[in-house]
């Protein structure tokens, strides 16, 4: 259905900046990230950390891109921490241009909207993946094509040659439909490349955006030179009428007779192989502008945000009124860690793990998109690692404890890398007995806290607060039993946890009186034995 540019722009402006309601196909979204070169980044966020921090869901919230190209580019941005501020500085320049020039923003929205088709996910494969190789016997294709053309010309004078032409047509049909399988592999990506290049051509008419990308015009021209040959890949455009179908059959007959498609396909693939750098430049040009526009839309939709301060101090994380972006009306908290790590205590559901994730998410977004969900946020350049969501690996016959051992070992190795790290841990060594858990936990956390590393850990083991008091600041979350119900305020508080309500919660849930009485007696004895009369 045809829609005017005016109506399309009005629709795009009305929907831009809103949380997307579409399905997110991460297998396709992450294609560019998985295949692209990552050697120039300070850190690639690991799958474990990305999952521990629910970063796929965070990405779904943050993604306000208009094109699939921009969506893939933004995903790669969130998975990679750069070595310096060049990338975020460039984002800020683009955002400022779009703010100061609404007409440019409208042009960009209109042009990149043509790349919202799911087939646009495959453009990256044209410069990141290997192309189909020409078979050794391919020499016969141009020979047959030449014979067919010669036969057509000669048949004008010698009609009997039409018999040979019919035989050639039968043979050529076999090669023609053999090639269809290869052609279909590019029927998604190449037509979208044409749209990408067309969009880029329109966007560079905006001088302000063109100036940010020296050499982009040459890359666009290089792809443009293949436009006529690549038009053969627009297989999705079908004529629906009876006359249209007749024309389509005639065109198909001509292409088969002269073997047009295999000849063009392998010639285009050869040219595309030579122009990988230019294709990637155009892809990243459009993707980066779309991602920058997405960051702008995100900021406008937040209750509040801040630009992070990337400090020279090597061991600092400071946050004022920081909140979790995925929690509606999230309770904000503040923390100041300077030269020290943090140990969080509190009951289940009190907010410990959510707070740890909140710090991790903001430390990533601070370094990737220059945006934090807080009023102030300061951090040095940090690598982020986590051990929050660990489970048994039954397929590889690994118990929970063994999986935990391997995960923590990886953190210990990272702590010696020479870079400043942020370690986020929840309930260390849950898979073993209390005595060895506390002993091993204390040793590991002391090791992780060395040098410029910062560790933030949530634990139920109150013994660790005494053992780690020299290197860790103590914080806690609490709940209140009020009118027979449990109420959480989700606010972080300084110091050790002094009140515990675990047995009280059992009582509220109608556990047998005998169980409650014995539990209280034993708890009193154990606390007195461990902590003395002061507990």
matplotlib code that plots the C-alpha trace (Angstrom):
import matplotlib.pyplot as plt

x = [0.0, 1.4, 1.8, 2.9, 6.2, 4.3, 2.1, 5.0, 7.1, 4.2, 3.9, 7.6, 7.7, 4.7, 6.3, 9.9, 11.2, 8.6, 9.4, 9.0, 6.2, 7.7, 9.4, 13.2, 15.0, 18.4, 19.8, 19.7, 20.3, 23.6, 24.9, 26.9, 28.4, 29.4, 31.1, 32.7, 36.3, 36.7, 40.4, 40.2, 37.9, 38.8, 36.4, 33.8, 31.0, 30.8, 27.6, 27.5, 27.7, 25.2, 22.8, 23.5, 22.6, 19.5, 21.1, 19.0, 15.9, 17.8, 18.6, 14.9, 14.1, 16.8, 16.4, 14.6, 16.2, 14.3, 16.2, 17.4, 20.9, 20.8, 19.4, 22.4, 24.8, 23.3, 23.5, 27.2, 27.7, 26.2, 28.4, 31.7, 33.5, 35.9, 39.4, 38.6, 35.8, 36.0, 32.9, 30.7, 32.0, 31.0, 27.5, 27.2, 28.1, 25.5, 22.9, 23.6, 23.3, 20.0, 18.7, 19.8, 18.5, 15.0, 14.9, 18.0, 16.4, 13.3, 15.4, 17.2, 14.0, 12.4, 15.5, 16.4, 12.8, 13.2, 15.7, 13.1, 12.5, 13.9, 15.9, 18.1, 19.6, 21.5, 23.4, 26.2, 26.9, 28.0, 31.1, 31.6, 31.0, 32.5, 30.7, 29.8, 32.8, 32.5, 32.7, 35.6, 33.4, 31.9, 33.7, 31.0, 28.4, 29.8, 30.4, 26.7, 25.6, 27.7, 26.4, 22.8, 23.3, 25.1, 22.3, 19.6, 21.5, 22.2, 18.6, 17.5, 19.4, 19.3, 16.0, 17.1, 19.4, 16.3, 16.5, 20.0, 18.6, 15.9, 18.5, 20.6, 17.5, 16.8, 20.4, 20.6, 17.4, 19.2, 22.0, 19.6, 17.6, 20.7, 21.8, 18.5, 19.5, 22.7, 20.7, 18.1, 20.9, 21.5, 17.9, 17.5, 20.8, 21.6, 18.3, 18.6, 22.2, 20.7, 18.3, 21.1, 23.2, 20.2, 19.5, 23.1, 23.1, 20.2, 21.7, 25.0, 23.2, 23.1, 26.5, 26.7, 26.4, 28.6, 31.4, 31.5, 32.5, 35.3, 35.5, 31.9, 31.0, 33.6, 32.3, 28.7, 29.9, 31.8, 28.6, 26.5, 28.6, 27.1, 23.5, 22.5, 23.9, 22.5, 19.0, 18.6, 18.4, 15.0, 13.3, 10.7, 9.0, 6.4, 3.9, 0.5, -1.8, -2.2, -0.4, 2.3, 2.8, 3.1, 5.8, 7.5, 7.6, 9.0, 11.8, 12.5, 12.8, 15.3, 17.4, 17.5, 18.4, 21.3, 22.2, 22.1, 21.6, 24.7, 26.9, 25.7, 25.7, 29.3, 30.4, 28.5, 30.0, 33.5, 32.9, 31.3, 34.3, 36.5, 34.3, 33.9, 35.5, 33.3, 30.1, 31.0, 31.7, 28.3, 26.6, 28.3, 27.6, 23.9, 23.9, 25.8, 23.5, 20.5, 22.0, 22.8, 19.2, 18.0, 20.1, 18.6, 15.0, 15.8, 17.0, 13.9, 11.7, 13.5, 12.3, 15.9, 19.4, 23.0, 26.1, 28.7, 32.0, 34.8, 37.3, 41.1, 40.8, 41.3, 39.1, 35.9, 32.2, 29.9, 26.2, 23.5, 19.9, 20.7, 17.7, 17.1, 15.7, 13.4, 11.5, 8.5, 8.9, 12.1, 13.4, 16.6, 19.7, 23.0, 26.5, 30.0, 32.9, 36.3, 39.3, 37.1, 34.7, 31.2, 29.5, 25.7, 23.6, 19.9, 17.1, 15.8, 13.7, 15.0, 16.8, 20.4, 20.7, 18.7, 21.0, 24.1, 22.5, 21.7, 25.3, 26.5, 24.0, 24.9, 28.6, 28.1, 25.9, 28.2, 31.1, 29.1, 26.3, 27.4, 24.1, 23.3, 20.0, 20.9, 21.5, 25.2, 27.5, 31.3, 33.5, 36.9, 37.2, 36.3, 35.9, 32.7, 32.4, 29.7, 28.8, 25.1, 23.1, 24.9, 23.2, 24.0, 25.4, 23.8, 24.6, 28.3, 27.9, 28.8, 27.3, 26.3, 29.4, 31.8, 30.2, 30.5, 34.2, 35.0, 33.1, 34.9, 38.3, 37.7, 37.1, 40.3, 42.2, 40.7, 41.7, 45.3, 44.9, 46.5, 43.2, 40.7, 37.7, 34.3, 33.2, 29.6, 28.8, 25.7, 25.9, 29.4, 29.9, 26.3, 27.0, 29.1, 29.0, 28.9, 32.4, 34.2, 31.9, 32.8, 36.5, 36.8, 34.5, 36.7, 39.9, 38.4, 36.9, 40.2, 42.0, 39.4, 39.7, 43.4, 44.8, 42.3, 39.6, 36.2, 34.0, 30.3, 28.9, 25.5, 25.6, 23.6, 26.8, 27.0, 30.4, 31.9, 31.2, 33.7, 36.3, 36.2, 35.8, 39.3, 38.7, 35.0, 32.3, 29.3, 25.7, 22.4, 18.8, 16.0, 12.3, 9.7, 7.0, 3.9, 0.3, 1.2, 2.8, 6.3, 7.1, 10.3, 11.6, 14.4, 16.7, 20.4, 21.6, 25.2, 26.6, 25.9, 22.5, 21.4, 17.8, 16.9, 13.3, 13.7, 12.0, 9.4, 8.5, 8.0, 5.7, 3.7, 3.2, 1.6, 4.5, 3.7, 4.4, 6.8, 8.9, 9.0, 9.9, 12.7, 14.1, 14.1, 15.8, 18.5, 19.0, 19.5, 22.1, 24.0, 24.0, 25.3, 28.0, 29.1, 28.7, 28.5, 25.9, 26.2, 24.3]
y = [0.0, 3.4, 6.0, 9.5, 10.7, 13.3, 10.6, 8.2, 10.9, 11.8, 8.1, 7.7, 10.8, 9.6, 6.2, 7.2, 7.1, 4.7, 1.2, -1.3, -3.8, -6.1, -9.5, -9.3, -11.9, -11.9, -14.6, -12.0, -8.9, -10.2, -11.3, -8.1, -8.3, -11.9, -11.7, -8.2, -7.5, -6.9, -6.4, -2.7, -2.8, -2.6, -5.3, -7.6, -8.1, -11.9, -13.9, -14.8, -11.1, -10.0, -12.7, -12.1, -8.4, -9.1, -7.0, -8.4, -7.0, -3.8, -3.6, -4.1, -1.2, 1.0, 0.2, 3.1, 2.6, 2.9, 0.4, -3.1, -1.9, 0.6, -2.1, -4.4, -1.6, -0.5, -4.1, -4.3, -1.0, -2.4, -5.5, -3.6, -1.2, 1.1, 2.0, 5.7, 8.2, 8.7, 6.6, 8.3, 11.7, 11.0, 9.9, 13.2, 15.2, 13.4, 13.8, 17.6, 17.9, 16.1, 18.3, 21.5, 20.5, 19.0, 18.9, 16.6, 14.4, 14.1, 13.2, 10.5, 9.0, 8.9, 7.3, 4.7, 3.6, 1.6, -0.6, -1.8, -4.9, -8.1, -8.9, -5.9, -8.0, -9.9, -6.9, -7.5, -10.9, -9.3, -7.9, -10.2, -13.7, -15.7, -15.7, -18.7, -19.9, -20.4, -24.1, -25.3, -26.3, -22.8, -22.2, -24.0, -21.3, -18.5, -21.0, -22.1, -18.5, -17.6, -20.6, -19.6, -16.0, -17.1, -19.6, -16.9, -14.6, -17.4, -18.7, -15.5, -16.7, -20.4, -21.4, -25.0, -23.8, -23.4, -27.2, -26.6, -23.7, -25.8, -28.3, -25.5, -24.1, -27.5, -27.8, -24.1, -24.5, -27.1, -24.7, -21.9, -23.6, -25.1, -21.5, -20.5, -22.0, -19.8, -16.8, -17.1, -17.0, -13.4, -12.4, -10.9, -9.2, -7.6, -5.8, -4.4, -3.3, -1.2, 0.4, 1.0, 2.7, 4.8, 5.9, 6.8, 8.8, 10.9, 11.4, 12.7, 15.6, 16.9, 18.5, 18.3, 14.5, 14.1, 16.0, 13.5, 10.7, 11.6, 9.4, 8.1, 9.6, 7.4, 4.3, 5.1, 5.6, 2.3, 0.4, 2.5, 1.3, -2.2, -1.0, -2.1, -5.7, -6.0, -5.1, -8.7, -9.8, -8.0, -11.3, -10.4, -8.0, -10.1, -9.0, -10.2, -9.7, -12.3, -10.1, -9.5, -13.2, -13.7, -11.0, -12.7, -16.1, -14.5, -12.7, -16.0, -17.7, -15.2, -15.3, -19.1, -19.2, -16.8, -17.9, -14.3, -15.0, -17.3, -14.9, -11.8, -13.6, -14.6, -11.3, -9.4, -11.6, -10.9, -7.2, -7.4, -9.3, -6.4, -3.8, -5.3, -2.2, 0.2, -1.8, -1.9, 1.8, 2.6, 0.1, 1.6, 5.2, 4.5, 2.3, 4.8, 7.7, 5.5, 4.3, 7.9, 9.0, 6.0, 7.2, 10.7, 9.3, 7.1, 10.0, 12.0, 9.1, 8.6, 10.1, 11.4, 10.5, 11.8, 11.9, 9.8, 11.2, 8.9, 9.5, 9.2, 7.4, 3.7, 2.4, 4.3, 3.8, 6.7, 6.8, 9.2, 8.2, 5.3, 3.2, 0.0, 1.0, -2.1, -1.6, 0.6, 3.4, 1.9, 2.8, 4.8, 4.4, 6.1, 4.7, 6.0, 3.5, 5.1, 2.9, 0.1, -2.6, -3.4, -6.2, -6.3, -8.3, -8.7, -11.2, -12.6, -10.1, -7.2, -5.7, -6.8, -8.6, -5.9, -3.3, -5.2, -5.5, -1.8, -0.9, -3.3, -2.0, 1.6, 0.9, -0.7, 2.1, 4.8, 3.4, 2.4, 5.0, 7.8, 7.6, 6.5, 5.9, 8.1, 11.7, 11.4, 8.5, 8.4, 5.5, 4.9, 2.7, -0.7, -4.2, -5.8, -9.4, -11.2, -14.5, -14.0, -16.5, -19.9, -23.2, -26.9, -27.8, -31.3, -31.7, -31.5, -33.4, -30.4, -29.9, -26.5, -26.2, -27.3, -24.7, -22.1, -23.0, -22.6, -19.3, -17.8, -19.1, -17.0, -14.0, -14.6, -14.8, -11.5, -9.8, -10.3, -8.9, -5.5, -3.7, -2.3, -4.6, -4.5, -7.9, -8.5, -11.6, -13.0, -15.6, -17.0, -20.8, -21.6, -25.2, -26.2, -26.4, -23.3, -23.4, -24.0, -21.5, -18.7, -19.6, -19.8, -16.8, -14.6, -15.7, -15.1, -11.7, -10.5, -11.6, -9.9, -6.7, -6.3, -3.4, -1.3, -3.9, -3.3, -6.2, -5.8, -9.0, -9.9, -12.5, -14.1, -15.0, -12.4, -13.9, -12.3, -8.8, -9.2, -11.1, -8.5, -5.2, -3.9, -4.0, -3.8, -1.2, -2.8, -2.1, -3.9, -4.1, -4.8, -5.6, -4.8, -7.0, -4.7, -5.7, -9.4, -8.7, -8.2, -4.8, -4.0, -0.4, -1.5, 1.2, 0.5, 1.4, 1.6, -0.9, -4.5, -6.1, -6.3, -7.6, -10.8, -11.9, -15.3, -17.2, -14.5, -15.0, -18.7, -17.8, -15.5, -18.3, -20.6, -23.0, -25.3, -23.8, -26.5, -25.7, -22.0, -22.5, -24.9, -22.7, -19.6, -21.4, -22.8, -19.5, -17.8, -20.3, -20.1, -16.3, -16.2, -18.7, -16.9, -13.3, -13.2, -11.3, -8.3, -9.8]
z = [0.0, -1.0, 1.7, 1.2, 2.7, 4.7, 6.3, 6.8, 8.5, 10.8, 11.7, 12.3, 14.6, 16.6, 17.2, 17.5, 21.1, 22.3, 23.7, 20.9, 21.0, 18.4, 18.9, 19.3, 17.3, 19.1, 16.8, 14.0, 16.1, 17.4, 13.9, 13.4, 17.0, 16.7, 13.3, 13.5, 14.5, 18.3, 18.7, 19.3, 22.3, 25.9, 26.8, 25.2, 27.7, 28.2, 27.6, 31.3, 32.5, 29.8, 31.0, 34.7, 34.3, 32.1, 29.4, 26.6, 28.4, 29.1, 25.4, 24.5, 26.8, 25.4, 21.7, 20.0, 16.6, 13.4, 11.2, 11.7, 10.8, 13.7, 16.0, 15.2, 15.7, 19.0, 20.3, 19.4, 21.2, 24.4, 24.2, 23.8, 26.0, 24.0, 25.1, 25.1, 24.8, 21.0, 20.3, 22.9, 21.9, 18.3, 19.5, 21.4, 18.2, 16.1, 18.9, 19.0, 15.2, 15.3, 18.1, 16.5, 13.0, 13.1, 9.3, 9.3, 11.9, 9.7, 6.7, 8.6, 10.0, 6.5, 4.8, 7.4, 7.8, 4.5, 6.4, 9.0, 7.0, 8.8, 5.6, 6.5, 9.3, 6.5, 5.1, 7.6, 6.1, 2.8, 4.4, 7.4, 5.9, 3.1, -0.2, -2.3, -4.3, -8.1, -8.9, -11.0, -13.9, -14.1, -17.3, -19.1, -18.2, -20.4, -23.1, -23.1, -22.9, -25.9, -27.9, -27.1, -28.1, -31.4, -32.1, -31.8, -34.2, -36.7, -36.6, -38.2, -41.3, -40.8, -39.1, -38.6, -35.9, -33.8, -33.1, -31.5, -29.6, -28.1, -26.9, -25.5, -23.7, -22.1, -20.9, -19.7, -17.7, -15.6, -14.8, -14.3, -11.6, -10.1, -9.5, -8.0, -4.7, -4.6, -5.8, -3.0, -0.4, -1.4, -2.2, 1.3, 1.7, -1.6, -2.2, 1.3, 0.5, -2.4, 0.1, 2.6, 0.0, -1.2, 2.3, 2.9, -0.4, 0.9, 4.4, 3.1, 1.5, 5.1, 5.3, 9.1, 9.1, 6.1, 7.8, 10.6, 8.2, 5.9, 2.8, 3.2, -0.3, -2.0, -0.2, -1.4, -5.0, -4.9, -4.0, -6.4, -9.3, -8.7, -8.7, -12.1, -11.7, -8.2, -9.4, -10.6, -7.0, -6.4, -6.7, -4.1, -6.6, -8.4, -11.0, -9.8, -12.9, -15.6, -18.0, -15.4, -14.9, -18.7, -18.8, -15.8, -17.5, -20.6, -18.6, -16.8, -20.2, -21.5, -18.2, -18.4, -22.1, -21.8, -18.2, -17.1, -13.4, -12.7, -14.8, -12.9, -9.5, -9.4, -11.0, -8.3, -5.5, -6.8, -6.7, -3.3, -2.0, -3.2, -1.6, 1.9, 3.5, 1.7, 2.5, 6.2, 6.2, 4.8, 7.1, 10.2, 8.9, 8.9, 12.0, 14.1, 13.2, 14.0, 17.3, 18.3, 17.5, 19.6, 22.6, 22.2, 22.1, 25.2, 27.2, 26.4, 27.7, 31.1, 34.4, 34.7, 33.6, 33.8, 31.8, 33.6, 34.9, 33.8, 36.6, 36.7, 40.1, 39.5, 42.4, 42.6, 41.9, 43.0, 42.3, 43.4, 43.2, 40.8, 39.6, 37.7, 34.2, 33.9, 37.2, 37.0, 39.6, 40.8, 44.2, 43.8, 46.0, 46.5, 47.2, 47.3, 47.0, 46.9, 47.4, 48.9, 47.9, 49.2, 51.1, 51.1, 53.5, 53.9, 53.4, 50.1, 48.1, 50.0, 47.0, 47.2, 43.9, 42.1, 43.4, 42.3, 38.8, 38.8, 39.5, 36.7, 34.2, 34.8, 34.7, 31.2, 29.9, 31.3, 29.1, 26.1, 25.5, 27.9, 29.7, 33.3, 35.0, 38.0, 39.0, 39.3, 38.3, 38.5, 37.5, 35.9, 32.8, 34.2, 32.9, 34.3, 35.4, 37.3, 39.1, 39.8, 38.0, 38.2, 37.6, 37.1, 33.7, 33.4, 29.8, 30.6, 33.9, 36.1, 39.5, 40.8, 43.0, 40.2, 37.8, 40.5, 41.1, 37.4, 37.2, 40.3, 39.0, 35.8, 38.0, 39.9, 36.6, 35.4, 38.7, 37.7, 34.2, 35.1, 34.3, 36.8, 37.2, 38.7, 40.1, 40.9, 43.0, 44.6, 47.4, 46.8, 47.1, 47.8, 46.7, 49.7, 53.5, 55.8, 57.2, 53.9, 52.2, 54.6, 54.6, 50.8, 50.3, 52.5, 50.7, 47.3, 48.1, 49.6, 46.4, 44.2, 46.1, 45.4, 43.4, 41.5, 41.5, 43.1, 44.2, 45.2, 46.8, 48.3, 51.0, 53.9, 55.7, 58.4, 59.5, 56.4, 57.6, 60.4, 58.3, 55.5, 57.5, 56.5, 52.7, 52.4, 53.3, 54.8, 53.6, 54.2, 53.1, 55.5, 55.6, 58.2, 59.5, 59.8, 60.4, 59.7, 56.4, 55.2, 53.8, 51.9, 51.4, 49.0, 50.4, 51.0, 54.5, 55.8, 58.3, 59.2, 59.3, 62.9, 62.7, 60.9, 60.2, 58.6, 61.4, 61.8, 58.1, 58.7, 61.6, 59.4, 56.9, 59.6, 60.2, 63.1, 66.5, 67.5, 64.5, 65.3, 69.0, 68.2, 65.5, 67.8, 70.6, 68.3, 66.5, 69.8, 70.9, 67.6, 67.5, 71.1, 70.3, 67.1, 68.1, 71.9, 74.0, 71.8, 68.9]

ax = plt.figure().add_subplot(projection="3d")
ax.plot(x, y, z, "-o")
ax.set_aspect("equal")
plt.show()
